[in-house]
Amino acid sequence: MRILHVNKFLYRRGGAEAYMLDVAELQRAAGHDVEFFAMEHPDNVPSAYDSAFPPYMELDPPPERLGTRLRTAANVFWSPRARRSMDDVLARFRPDAVHLHNVYHQLSPSILRPVKARRIPAVMTLHDYKLACPTYQFLDHGAICEACVPRHFHHAALRRCNHGSLAASALLGAELTVHTLTRAYSPVDVFVCPSRFLLGKMVEGKVFPDRLRHLPHFAQLDRIGPADTPGRDVVVAGRLASEKGIDVAIDAIALLPDVRLTIAGDGPARAELEARATAVAPDRIEFTGRLDASTLHATIRRAAAVLVPSRWHENQPMIVLEAFACGRPVIASDLGGLPELVRDGIDGALVPHDDPAALATAIAAATGDRVRAHEMGAVGRARVLAEFSIDAHLAGLDEMYALATAHRAGQR
């Protein structure tokens, strides 16, 4: 089968990109012919069609010149260049299925028009809540907010929930309003939801409810070995951004003078978080920056537990499955899809979000009884083996492609 994966970035920038690249590698190993479509970027992995990619477009921060800013805003709604580029790649690669990931803003749904015109089945994995929430995350100034559900996208401007900017918030609200009214994403035949929570929110948001399907992510157990002895201290890994709640983890460590925290990752909040760590828990918090997979997994195996203290509705973060694969329990916020993965008292702990004291209590339990934490991690690994295997996920994707093919055939 010839599969074209589509994402605005083609390097390991975050969870969506890591998932796409890992799936593509596995599909190639299974005998599929796989290629990519993205925008230009110096960090992109090699692609046979990168000469056809549309140019890189920076949105954060927005362009300084007014003319450039207006052209960029127009491309967020509809990008003629991205549409032409996609049509070129489709003509040259001739895929049997197009598998989309995060295409918003930089690529825009304009790329779906040539997919529809060529009658190619299209599947889209939803890595966030963008089709129901203009700012992706159901957050308003750091607090959970679902005011835009269903289809009340003007609230984005009223609340200025995109970094407090009226212009940026209004643009995102208008973008999603236009794309919803014009059914810009209608060429997608199947929307894959990694968590049941996300699927439920898409139903509430009236996002093509008849085309939504649940398919969990996977963990590569063949590449991730389990810890063989109890670990010490705790680790948090991911993008260093406000929604990840890493500041909560830092404040929790401040309440535990005998516990150390390792923070793996990078992002816009790093300088602020480093200053906070120095102020409240000097010499007990280490920032490693981004780590390659093997180094990250070794770091996790040395820890007693992995923290996921998010303050937003996480979908199905890969770090939870990787932690379980390493044989380590997960202490997570009780938000979004996290309770589907972490079973309180069995393979980890669930705590209220934005509550350093509650998080500290759970950390103290894991680090205070390291043998018990090790046993809980083993339970987590057994669950990943049973429910989140590579083979089950690839078979599920084949089913999604078949459903998309059947749906596309019915649209003729």
C-alpha positions, 0 to 999 in steps of 0.5 A: 500500500502507498501511504502519504503522511502529512504534517506541517513539521517533518522533524521530531518537534513534539508528540504528533511528529514523533508518532507520525515518524514512528508509524511511518517507519513501522509501516515501511518495515511491514512492506508499505511504500510510505512518503511525507508531505510537510512545509520546508524546514532545515530540520526536516528528515529527508523526503523524496518530495521535499523539493515540492514542499511549500515554504516555511511559515512562521507564526510564533512570533508573527511576522513584524511587517504588516504586509507579510502579517496579512499574507500569513493570516490569509494563508491560515484560512487557505494556502494556494501554494500549499494546495498546489504543492500537495497536488504535485506530490499526489501526482508524483507519488500516487498514494492509495491513502493520505494520512493527515496529522497536524496540518492547521495554519501552515498548510491549511485545509486547502491541501484537502482539495486535490485529495478529494479531486483525485478521490484518494481516501483520507484519514486524519489522526487528531492529536489535539482539540483544534477542530472544536477549540480555536486554540487547540487546548480548551484553555483560557489563560491557563484555566480549563474552558469549553465555552466554544463548544459547540461551534461558538468560536466567537468566545475566543475573541471575547476571552482573548484566550490566545496569549491575551491578544484580541487580534490573534484570538479573533483570527483563530476564532474566524479561521475555525468558523470559516472552516466549519461553515465551509466544511473544509475538512469534509474530504477527510473520510475517517478521524482517528481519536487516540483517546475516548475523551477526545472522541467524546469532545469531538462529538460534543463539538459536532465534528463529523461525529459519524466519521470518528473512530477510537484507536489508541497509540502504541509503545515500541516494547521491542525497543524499550527495555524495562527497569530491573531494580527500583528507581529513585526520585522522579522525572518529567518529560515533554515540551516546556510550556505552560499547559504541561504544568511543569511549574506544579512539579517544581513547586511539589519538589519544593515541598519534598526536601529529599527528592530530586526532579529531572526535567527532560525537554525544551520549550518556550517556558524553559527560562522561566521554569529554570528561574523558578527551580533555582528559587524554590528548590536549588540544586535539586532540579536538573534540566537536561534539554531534549534527549534522544529516545534511548537516553530518555528511556534510561533516565526514566528507568533510573527514576521511581516514577514519571510525572505528567502534571498537565493542566490541560486535557491531554489526549493520549501522551506517548510519554505515559506509554513509554514510562510504562514500557520502561516499567515505571508508574506514572503520577498524572493529573486527572484530566482528559485522556490521562485517566484512561491510561493511568489506573490510580493505585494500580500502575500509578496515581491520579491527582488534581491538576494545579495542586502541588501539595497533592502531587507532592503527596503522590511523589512521596508515596512513590519515592518512599516505597520504591519497591511498591513503585517498581511493582506498579511499573511492572503492572503498567508494562504488562498492560502496554504489552496486552493493550498497546502493542505495535501489531494491534495499532498497525492492524487498527490503522489498516482498518481505518484505511479500509473504512476510509476507502469504503467511505470514499467509494460511497461518495462517488 
